[in-house]
């Protein structure tokens, strides 16, 4: 029986291959195990992954002190995607986290206030997106665990201070450190994946746009980078353009929402099924239940630019906001 592994499995497999610490390897293996379909065709592969995880944990147990320290910095993923914040000191990452989530990180005007990862959940409409605040990136002071979190996340905010005279130098330094950490910075244009780097979609976030001189710096930033990366100027302190930032983050994750509908009933529009952009009816069915995917005959679909209730097959591509009624 073929394994029929989804694309997300191979993304996690690449993270495993490029992992730089045992903890990163374990996280990638666990994700591979979680993602793969559970049937007879994958039983051998499941066993291999479990043996690798067990071996890594046994080896880590011999260095239990280091293992406990690593666990302090691990951020479990929740919601539709995990977005980590990278940036120089005093860019306002913690204030952004506080403005957009229920998290209450320590916020101060002096550098290196953030010592541990801080996470919170941001809502965009009915989608929950996890934000992770990290210590600033510095060429000489960045700890390896910070780079491990950045390599493990789904996408990146690169946050800079629009009122800082060293704005462009700080930005180039951060981008250089991310590249040096084995991360391929993915922007607006589609590019071929580099074999030795982990691709991460990037959104440039210019904070403190309310400060003197910041709007002019924002125009300079956009002029230099907007063809490569999406750019959003905001003020965490006054809430300027935060909704635009939420929307841009949803688009950054390249995900869609689809909704379930039982025959003869109204759809459930409160709890969307989150899928990668480009997913099909079959992908949706697999998210609902593995038996649905195996027994699915067809679906009826409602959504933008569709004939309401039209009958579609398993390979029909979905768009954001589609409502599906599965028939097995």
Residue pairs with C-beta under 8 A, 6 or more apart in sequence:
1 39
1 40
1 41
2 41
3 36
3 37
3 41
3 42
3 45
4 37
4 41
5 35
5 36
5 37
5 42
6 35
6 36
6 37
6 283
7 276
8 35
8 276
9 32
9 35
9 36
12 28
12 29
12 31
12 32
12 35
13 28
13 32
14 198
15 24
15 27
15 28
15 31
15 151
15 152
15 198
16 25
16 28
16 29
16 32
18 151
18 182
18 196
18 197
18 198
19 25
19 27
19 28
19 151
20 144
20 147
20 148
20 151
20 182
21 70
21 144
21 148
22 56
22 59
22 60
23 60
23 67
23 70
23 71
23 74
23 148
24 148
24 151
24 152
25 52
25 56
26 53
26 56
26 57
26 60
27 74
27 152
29 49
29 52
29 53
29 56
30 53
32 49
33 46
33 49
33 50
33 53
36 42
36 45
36 46
37 286
37 290
38 46
38 290
39 290
60 66
60 67
61 67
70 145
72 116
73 116
73 117
73 145
73 146
73 148
73 149
74 149
75 82
75 117
75 119
75 130
75 132
75 149
75 152
77 130
77 154
78 121
78 128
78 130
79 121
79 127
79 128
79 129
79 130
80 127
80 128
80 129
80 253
80 255
80 274
81 129
81 130
81 154
81 155
81 253
81 255
82 130
82 132
82 152
82 153
82 154
82 155
83 129
83 130
83 131
83 132
83 153
83 154
83 155
83 156
83 157
83 249
83 252
83 253
84 132
84 134
84 149
84 150
84 153
84 155
84 156
84 157
85 93
85 96
85 97
85 131
85 132
85 133
85 134
85 156
85 157
85 159
85 205
86 134
86 137
86 150
86 156
86 157
86 158
86 159
86 174
86 178
87 93
87 136
87 137
87 157
87 158
87 159
87 160
87 170
87 174
88 136
88 137
88 138
88 160
88 161
88 164
88 170
88 171
88 173
88 174
89 111
89 112
89 136
89 138
90 109
90 110
90 111
90 136
90 161
90 164
91 136
91 159
91 160
91 161
91 164
91 170
91 207
92 159
92 161
92 207
92 208
92 236
92 237
93 114
93 133
93 134
93 136
93 157
93 159
93 207
94 105
94 106
94 107
94 113
94 114
94 118
94 133
95 107
95 207
95 236
95 237
96 131
96 133
96 159
96 205
96 207
96 234
96 236
97 103
97 105
97 118
97 119
97 120
97 131
97 133
98 104
98 105
98 107
98 120
98 236
99 236
99 237
99 239
99 242
100 120
100 122
100 131
100 236
100 242
100 245
100 246
101 120
101 121
101 122
101 131
102 120
102 121
103 118
103 119
103 120
103 131
103 133
105 114
105 118
105 133
106 113
106 114
107 113
111 136
112 135
112 136
112 141
114 133
114 134
114 135
114 136
115 135
117 132
117 133
117 134
117 149
118 132
118 133
119 130
119 131
119 132
119 133
120 130
120 131
121 128
121 129
121 130
121 131
122 128
122 129
122 130
122 131
122 246
122 249
123 129
123 246
124 246
124 247
124 249
124 250
125 250
126 257
126 269
126 270
126 271
126 272
127 250
127 255
127 257
127 272
127 274
129 246
129 249
129 250
129 253
131 157
132 149
132 153
134 146
134 149
134 150
135 142
135 143
135 146
136 142
137 146
137 173
137 174
137 177
137 178
139 173
139 177
142 177
147 177
147 181
150 156
150 178
150 181
150 183
150 200
151 181
151 182
151 183
151 198
151 200
153 200
154 200
154 253
155 200
155 201
155 202
155 203
155 249
155 252
155 253
156 178
156 183
156 185
156 200
156 201
156 202
156 203
157 202
157 203
157 204
157 205
157 249
158 171
158 174
158 175
158 178
158 202
158 203
158 204
158 205
158 229
159 205
159 207
160 167
160 170
160 171
160 174
160 204
160 205
160 206
160 207
160 221
161 167
161 170
161 206
161 207
161 208
162 206
162 207
162 208
162 209
162 211
162 214
162 215
162 217
162 218
162 221
162 233
163 208
163 211
163 212
163 213
163 214
163 217
164 170
164 217
167 217
167 220
167 221
168 220
168 221
168 224
171 204
171 221
171 225
175 185
178 185
178 200
179 185
179 197
182 196
182 197
182 198
183 197
183 198
183 199
183 200
184 191
184 193
184 194
184 197
184 198
184 199
184 200
185 200
185 202
185 229
186 199
186 200
186 201
186 202
187 201
187 202
187 228
187 229
187 230
188 227
188 228
188 229
188 230
189 228
193 199
201 252
201 253
201 254
202 229
202 252
203 229
203 230
203 231
203 232
203 248
203 249
203 252
204 221
204 225
204 229
204 230
204 231
204 232
205 232
205 234
205 245
206 214
206 217
206 218
206 221
206 231
206 232
206 233
206 234
207 234
207 235
207 236
208 214
208 235
208 236
208 237
209 215
209 218
209 233
209 234
209 235
209 240
209 241
210 235
210 237
210 238
210 240
214 233
215 233
218 231
218 233
221 231
221 233
222 231
222 233
225 231
230 248
230 251
230 252
232 241
232 244
232 245
232 248
233 240
233 241
234 240
234 241
234 242
234 244
234 245
235 241
236 242
254 276
254 277
255 274
255 275
255 276
255 277
256 274
256 275
256 276
256 277
256 279
256 318
256 319
256 320
256 321
256 322
257 272
257 273
257 274
257 275
257 320
257 321
258 272
258 273
258 275
258 279
258 284
258 318
258 321
258 322
258 323
258 324
259 267
259 268
259 269
259 272
259 273
259 321
259 322
259 323
259 324
260 267
260 268
260 273
260 288
260 323
260 324
260 326
261 267
261 268
261 300
261 302
261 323
261 324
261 325
262 325
263 325
263 327
267 302
267 323
273 284
273 287
273 288
275 283
275 284
275 287
275 318
276 283
278 317
279 317
279 318
280 314
280 315
280 316
280 317
280 318
281 296
281 299
281 301
281 312
281 313
281 314
281 315
281 316
281 318
281 324
281 326
282 293
282 296
282 314
282 315
283 318
284 299
284 318
284 324
284 326
285 292
285 293
285 296
285 299
285 314
285 326
286 292
286 293
288 326
291 328
292 326
292 328
295 328
296 314
296 326
296 327
296 328
297 327
297 328
298 311
298 312
298 313
298 314
298 327
299 311
299 312
299 313
299 314
299 316
299 324
299 325
299 326
299 327
300 309
300 310
300 311
300 312
300 324
300 325
300 327
301 309
301 310
301 312
301 316
301 322
301 323
301 324
301 325
302 308
302 309
302 322
302 323
303 319
303 321
303 322
303 323
304 319
304 321
304 322
305 319
306 322
309 325
318 324
